Amino acid sequence: MLSYLIAGLAVGAVYAISAMALVITYNASRVFNFAQGGMAFFVAYCFYWLVNDVGLNSYLAAAIAVLVIAPLLGLFLWAVLLGKLSSATPLARLAAMIGLSVALTAGTTVIFGHETIVQPKGIIQDPGQAVKLGGVSVSSEQLLILAVAALIALVGYLVLNKTAAGLITRGAVDSQMMTVLTGTNPGKVVAGTWMVGTAIAGLAGILIMPSVGLSAIGFANVVAASFAGVVIGRLTNLWWGFGGALAVGVAQSVVIPYLPDEGLLATALRPSMPFLFMLIAILVQIRSAGVRDDTQSREVARLSTRAEANEARVHAVMRDPRGSWDRWVGWAVLALVVFLVPIVFEQFWVGVIALGMAYAIALLSIRPVTGETNVVSLCQISFVGIGAIAAAQLSTTYGWDVTTALIIGAVVAALCGLVVGVVCLPLGQLYAAITTFAFALLAEQVIYTRPTFSNNDSGVFLDRPTIAGIYLLDNTQFFYFATAVFLAVAGVLCLLRRSTAGLALATIRSSRVRASTLGIPIYRSRLALFALGAAIAGLAGGMIASYQYVAFPAGYSAALGLTWFAIAVAQGPSSIGGLAAAGLSLSLAPAIFSTFLPTRLADVPAVLFGLMAIQIVANPAGINPQLRSAFRLLARRLTPERPSHPPRDDEGVRADVSTPAPVPVGSSR
């Protein structure tokens, strides 16, 4: 048992280092660093390059990577993005950090190559036995990890709580105006904190590299496991975060002797432990205001930012009825495109576009969740995978009709959405994002790995449906089918927004207090929308699997889900046209790059998707609403102004507005 305990302490120490980096940066900026996995991945790859390609000593390479490259990366990111997030909305902050994570991870593979290095050597190139504790050998690498974690925890606590620097750091977050009055530049304080946080994240990446390899997914899993410690520490408590992350690592290790040799517990318990710890912590803290509401505190004297003014301008333009005929131009263009696609393009590209329409249906699931309920759900791709798996099992294993299996798959995904929604809807946006991302990782590591669903990593066959007696074998037929389903789902969502229920949801978005006063069932309404989003995602999952003839669970990873969310939010989570463009981009961009450009640039589309999500900081409305407002302005210029007529009296005769009306007797006028 002692050997398992020591191994668990080493793993938990890496989780703890990652958790402390998250706590330090959040304390200084109130921005949760979803991009920490990408930062750690980049710094670890730089270390590997310095050792293996440049030929530096591992200790010197680690010093350069952690003390030079990582701080410079943090300073650069603060200058171009992170310093602008303090005045952004919670949704914009989350979307920007997720976009940064996607761009950093993909950019690292573009720079260093796609080759996955399975067992790279760490700082200690030859980790041998250092000491023996109770007959158990402890390697020098494990001792290094434990020592570094303890040192960072001690120094971090002393600096944040016992020094003037820590007081200034906390003050820069609580009130930038008061910090300026004391003669301190709050921007420099936050910049310095991001440099330190990036260095700590890079150090954690180098330490965990020998265990997980140079794999973006491995780094994402480690950082996600550290989220449990951060939640236990309520995002701000360094010691609680350290202890919680350490406990997760120990628990994952000490249960090994008690696990059965096979079955669900043998494969599912250890990967699910971070999620279970996180869930327990959230349930314990559920009454805390910080857990239920993470809205940003604002200064009393605060001017509207340029981004807020830009968003208000877009909404004002779109509310103006003059020039609204431009939407019919959009529908006409859509009809023309649908007609021309099978004529202009070859069958391969028609199939790519058909797959893009199926992706667009999946991204439509974000509209009722993020667009209507304002919840950041990072597990929509998990519902897509669940719908695909359920449809494949019902059709192939149990012999159901494919169309019926697609519908039942959507129902299964909706039921899973109800379960997740019950947990995350009472939470604030940040906690909901963390919880849904944890569920996505749990689904990836527990559900998708089941032999029944994975079929030895080859997936389960799912045939294409037969609609009105027509078997959709041809890509053109499937394109029309996917387009029809997309329009049907989009129509339902449009009708929902314009209905009485849509007005109630708009009231909930604008003011929970007002909605509660009017007797609107807030929780049940939002839960129903969350389940609707899961059902749409499940239906899309079945269609994607049907087009590809296989339900392949590995294609619905949590990391890929971040890319989906980034491109959807960049285009506009409430814009149906934007979500359609996002879905088509997910299909067309990789196909174009892989067909016409070198393989090394295969991850460039992901970099572009991440950068597009980052621009939401300056354009919160999204790319598509911004373009729509530009077209509406053009339509307004082309629409002649109607002359304003004087008001008419009751008999239809124009009143003479130049002559004042007679004053009633006794009036003070």
N, C-alpha and C positions, 0 to 999 in steps of 0.2 A: 504493500500500500504506500510506503514511503516513496518508492520510485515514481508512482503515479502522482503523488502530491508534488514532488519536485518538478516533474514534467509539466504539471498543471500550473505551478507557480511561474515557470518560464513563459508559457503561452499567455497566462493571465497578465504577466508583466508587460508583454508587447501590447496587449489590449489596453492596459493601463496607460502606457506611454501615448498611444493614439488618443485615448479618452482625455488625457490631460491637455494635449494640444488643442482638442476641440473646446474644452472648458476655457482655456486661456484666451483663445481668439474670440469666443462668445462673450466672455466677461468684458473684453475691450471694445467690441464692435456691435454686439447683439446680432451678429450674423452667424448662423450655424453653417459650418464649413462642410457642405456636402461634397466639395471637391477635394477633400483631404486624401482620399484614395488615389486620385489622379496625381496630386502633388507628390505623395510618397512613391508612386510608381515611377514618376519622372526622375526624382532624385536617386532612387535605387538603380535605375538604368544608367544614370550618369556615373555612379560609383562603379558599376560593372564595366562600363566603357573605359574609365580611367585605369582600372586594374588590368583588364584583359587586352585592350587595344593600345592604350598609351604606355602601359607597362609600369605604372606607379606602384609603390608599396601600398598594401591594403589600408594601413593606418593613415598614411598621408592622403590617399584617395578619399577615405572616409572624412578626414578633416576638411578637405577641399569641398566635398559634396555637401557636408552639413553646415560648415561655417562660412562658405563663400557662395556656392551655387544656390542652395536653398534660400538663404536670406535675400539674395538678389532676385530670385523668382518671386518671393513674397513681396518685395518692394515694387517690382514691376507690376504685379497683379494689383497691388493697392493703388498704384498710380493710374492704371487704365480702367479699373473696375471697382475693386473692393472699397476704395475711398468714397465712391459715389453711392454706396448702398445704405448709408446711414439714414438718408431721407426717403428711401424707397418703401413701398408697401411690403407687407410680409410675403405676398405672392410674388412680387417682382424680385425680392431678395432670394427666395427659394429657387425660382426659375433661373435666375442668373447664376447661382452657385451650381445648379444641376447642369446648366449649359457649359459652365466652366469645367466641370468634371468630365463631361463628354468630350469637349475639345482637347483638354489636357491629355486624357487617356489615348484618344485617337492620334493626337499630334505626336505623342511619344513613340508610338509604333511607326508613324510615318518617318520620323527622324532616325530611329535606331533599327527599324526593320520589323518584320512580322514573326520572326523565328521565336518560338517559345523555348526559353531556357529552363529546363526542368529542375536541376539541382546546382544552382550557382553557389560559389563559395562566398562567405560573408567576410566580416572584418578579420576574424580569426580564420586563417586559411586552413589550418590543420587542427580542428577542435578535438582535443583529446581529453582524457580524464584529468581534472584539476584537483579535486579533493574527493574524499569518501565520507558520507554521512550515514551512519547506521548501516554500513555495508552496501550503500547505494552509491554508485559512481555519479558524480556531478561534473558535466563537461565544462570546459573553460568558456564556451559560448553561452551556456545557461547562466553561469556566474556573471558574465558580462551583462546579460540582459537584466538580471535581477538588480545588479549594482546600478546600472543606468536608470532603471525605473525608480529605485529608491532615491537616487540623487535628484532626479527631475522633480519628484514629488516634494521633497524637502525644500529645494531651492524655490520652486514655484510657490509653495505655501508661504515661505518667509518673505518673498518679494511682494506678493499680492496683498498680504495681510500685515506685515510688520515694517514696511518701508514706505518712504514718501512716494517712490515710483509707483507702488501698487495703489496708493491712495489717489494719485493723479490719474492712473489708468482707469480706475472705477469712476472717478469724477468726470472724465472725458465722455463716458457713456451716459451718466445720469443727467448731466447738463453741460453741453458744450459752451453755452454762453458764460456760465459761471467759471468754467475752466479758462476761457479766454481772459476773463477779468482778473484772474490770478497771474496772468503773464505767461501762461503755458499754451502752446500750440496743440490743440487736440488732434489735429491731423497727423502731426509727427508722432504723437503717442500711439495712435492706432496703427500707423505704418510700422513703428517699431515692434508692436505686438504681433502683427502679421508676419514680420520677418522671423521673430522667435518661434511662432506657431508653425510656420513652414519648415523651419530647421528641425523642430521636434518631430514633426510628421515625417520628414525625410529620414531622420535617424531611426524611427520606428520601421520605416520601409526597408532600410538596410539590414536591420536586425532580424526581420521576419523573412527576408529574401531567401535564405537557405532552406526554409521550411516550405514555403508556398511556391518557390520559383519566381521567375520574372513573368508573371501572368497577371493581367489586369483584373481578371475575375477573382483570383486569389487575394489580391490586395483589397478589392472591394469587399470581400467576405470578412477579412480581418477588421477593416474599419467599421463595417456594419456590426460586427460582434462588439466592438468598443462602444457603440451607441447605447448598449444596455447600461454600461457604467455611467455614461453621461446622463441618461434618464434617471438613474438612481441618485445621482448627484444634483438633480434638478437643473442641469445645464450650467450651473455656476459654482457648485461646491467642489473644490479640487480634491479634497481628501475622500469624500463620499464617492466621487467618480473614480478615483484610484482604487478604492476598496471594492467597489461594485464590479469594475472590470476584472480585477484580480480574482474575485469570487467566481465569475463566469468561467475563466480559464481553469480554475481548480475543479469546479463542478464538472466541467466537460471531461476532465481527466480521471477523477476518482471514481466515476460511475462505470468505467470500462470493465473492471473485473466482475461487475454484477449484471452486465448485459448478456442476453442470450446469444447464441451463435448465429441465429438467423431469425428473420421475421421483422416486423415493423419497428419494434424497439431497438433492435440491433443496428438499424441504419438511420432511424429518424430521431432518436432521443438526443444525441449529442449535438447535431446541427441545430436542433430547435431550442436548445437551452438559452442562447441569448434572447430569443424572442419571448420565451417564458419568463425570464428575469425581467425583461422590459415590460411585459404585460402586467406582472405582479406589481412592479414599481408604479406603473401608471394607475392601477386600481387603488393602490394605497394613497396616491397623491391626488386622486381625481377631484377632491374638493378644493384643492389649491387653485388660487386664481391664476397663477402662472401656467398651470397645466391646461386649464380650461380656456384661457384667453391669453394669447401671446402677442396681442397687438402692440405696436410700437408706441412707446411714450413720446410725446411731442412737446416741444417748447411752447409756452403760451404765446410769445411773440414770434411767429413764424410765417414767412411768406411762402406762397405756393411755389413749388419747384417748377422748373421748365418742363419736366416730364408730366407733372399733373396738369399744367396748362395745356400741353399738347394733347393729352387724353381728353380734357374738357372740350377742346376745339373740335376734335374728331366727333365726339358725341353730339355737339351742337350742330355741326354740319349735317350729320345723318338724321337728326330730328326734323330738320327743315323739310317740309313737304314739297317745296319748289324744286324741280329737277328729279323727283323720285321716279320718273319714267326710266331712269338709267338701269333699274333692276330688270326691266323687261329686255333691255339690250343684253344684260348678262345671261338671262335665260335663253335668249335666241342664240347667243354664242355657244352656250352649253349644248343646245340641240344640234347646232352645226357640227360641233366637235364630235359628239356621239355618232353622228351620221358619217363623218369623214374618217374616223379612226380605222375602221375595218377596210376602208377603200385605199387609204394612203399608206398604211403601215403593213409590214409583213406579219405573218402569224406569230412570230417570236415576240415582236414588240407589242402586238395586240394583247398577247398573254401577259406581258409585263405591265401594261396599263390596266388589264383586268385585275391583276394582283394588287396594283395600286389602289383600285376602287375598293377592294376588300380591306386593305389597310385603312382606307379612309373611313369605312364603316367602323373599324375598331377605334379610330381616333374620335369618331362622333360620340363614343362613350364618355369622353372627357367633358363634353358640353353639359350634360345634366349634373355631373359631379363637381367640376371646377367652375364651369360657366354659370350654373344656377345656384348651387349650394355653397360655392366659394371654398370647397375643400380640396386640398392638394393631395390627390391620390396617386401614389407611385406604384400601385399594384394592378392597374388596368390591364397590363400585359399578362398578368397571372390569370385574370378572368378569361382573357383570350385563350391562353393555354388550356385552362380547365374546360372551356367550351369545346375546343378541338379534341381533347382527350375523351370527353364524354361522348361526343358525336361518333368518334372512331370506334369506341368500345361498343356502343349501341348498334352501329351499322355492321361492323365486321365480326365482332364476337357474338352478338345476339341476333343478327340477321334483320335488324329493323330497316325500314325504308330510309334512304339517305336524307330526304327532306324532313321527315319526322325526327330523325336523329339530330339534325341541325337545330330544330326548334327545342327539343328536350335538352340539348346541350346548353342552349341559352337559358333555360329554366334552372338547370343545375348551377350555372354561373351566377344567376340572380340569387339563389339561395346562399351561395358562398359570399356574395356581396352583402346580403343581410347580416351575416355573422360578423364580417369585417366592419360594416357600418355601425353596428351596435357598439363596437369598441371605440372606433375612431371619431365618430361624429360629435360626442360630447367634448372632444379635445380641441385645443387651438390649432391653428394651421400648421405650426411647426411640429407639434407632437403628433398630429395626424399624419404628416408627411413621413416622420420617422417610423411610426407604427405601420403604415401601409408598405413602406420599403422593407421593413422587417418581415412582413407577411409575404412579400414577393420573394425574398430570399428563402423563407421557410418553404414556400411552394416549390421553389427550384430545387432545394436540397432534400425535401421529404416526399413530396407528391410525385414530381417528375422522375425521380430515381427508382420508383417502384418497377420491378421487372414487367408487371402487367402492362404498364403504360409506356415504358421506354423500349421494350422488346429488344433488349441487348443493344441499346443506343441506335437502333435502326428505325424506331417509330412503328406506328400501327397504320395499316392501309385504310384509307377512306376514299371511296369512289366519288365521282361527281354525281350530282343529283339529276333526276329526271323530272322536268317541269312540263305539265300538260302533255305528257306522252313523248316529250323531246329529251333525249339523253344529251347532256351538255358536253359532248366530247370535244367539240371545236372551241378554240379560244375565243372566237368571235361570239359564239353563243354564250359562253361564260361571261364575257365582257358585258353583254346586254343584261344578263341576269344580275351581275354585281351592281351595275348602274341602276337597275330598277330597284334593287333592295336598298341601295344608298338613298335614292330619292324618296322611297317610302319611309325610311327611318328619319331622314331629314324633315319630311313633311310632318311626321308625328311630333318631332321636337319643336317645329315652328308653331304648330297648333297648340301644343302645350304652353308655350310662352305667351300666346295670345289669348288663352282661355282664362276662366276665372281662377283656376289653380295657378296659372302663370302670374296673375296679379298678386295672389297670396305669396308666391315665392319671391316676387319683386319686393313686396313689403318686408319679408324676412331678411332679404339681402340688405335693404336700406336701414332697417331698424328692428332689432329683435324685441325691444321694449314695446314698440308700437304694434308689432304683430301679436305679441302676447296679450296686449290690452284688447285687441280686436277678437281674441279667442281663436287665433289660427294655431293649429297643432304643429308647432315648429319642428319638434324632433321627428314625429311621424312623417311629415312632409319631406324632410331632408333624407330620412331613411329610405322612403319610397323612391326618391330620385337616385340615391346611391345604388339601390337594387336595379333600377332601370338601366343605369350606366353599365353595371356588371352584366345584365342580360344582353345589351347591345354588343358588348365586348365578346361575350360567349358566342353569340351568333356569328360575329365576324371571325372568331377563331375557327369555327366549323367550316366557314366558307374558305378561309385561307388553306386549311388542311385539305379540303375537298379539291381545290384548284391544284395543289401540289401532290395530290394522291397519297398523302401521308400526314399523320398527326405526329410531329416530331417535337417532343417536349423541350429538347435543348434549344430550340429556336425561340423560346419565350422566356429568356433569362431576365433577371432583374436589371442587369447592366444595360441590356438592349431596351428595357422599359424606360430607362432614363433618357435614352436617345429619342424614343417616341414622345415622351412628355415634353422634352426640350423643343422639338420641332412643332408640336401642337400648340404649345404656349406661345412660341415665336410668331406663328401665323395668327393667333387669336383664339383662345379657348371657347369663346362664344360664337365665333364666326363659322358658319357651315361651309362657306366657300374657302375659308382659310384651312379648315380641317381637311377638306377635299384636296387642296393643294399640298398639304403636309403628307397625306397618305400617298399621293402620286409621287412625291419627292422620295419617300422611303423606298419605293420600288424602282423608279426611273434612274435616280442618281447612281446607285451602285451598279445598275446594269450598264449605264453609259460609261462609267469610269472603268469597269472591268472589260468592256468591249473595245474601247478606243484608247485607253491609257495604260501605262505599265502597272504591273501587279503591286509594286511598291506603293502606289498612290491609292490603293483600294480603300484606305481609311480616310481619305480626304473628305468625302461626303459627310462623315460623322463630325469632322472638325468644323465644317461649314454649318451643320445643324446646331452644334454647340454655340458657335459664334452668333448664329441667328437668335438663339434663346437669350444670349447675353444682352442683345440690343433692346430687350424689353425694359431695361432700366431707363432708357431714354424714350421709349415708345411703348408704354404699358398697354395700349389698346391692341397692339399686334400689327403685323405687316399687312394682312389683308384688310382690316378696317381702315388702316392708313391709306391704302390704295383706293378703297371704296370711297373714302371721303374726298380724295383728289378727283375721282370720276364724278362724284356728286357736285363738286364745285364747278367742273366743266359743264355738266348738265344744267346747272343753274344759270351759267352764262349764256347757254344756248336757248334757255326758256324765257320768253318775253314776260316782263312783269305785267300782271293784271292791274288795270287802273282801279284805284280804290274809289268806290261810289259812296256818296253821302247816304246816311241811313234813311230808311223809308218809314213813314208813319203807318198806322194800322190799316189805312185804306190803300197802301201801296204807292202813295205819292211821296216823292222825295221831299224831305223836310228842308226848309231853308236854314242852313246852319249859320248863315251870316247874321241872322236876326235872333237875338236872344229870346228865349221863351219867357212868357209872362211869369212874373213872380207871384206866388200865392200870397193872399192877404195874411198879414201877421208874420211873414217871413222876416228874418233878420237881415236879409240881403238888401 
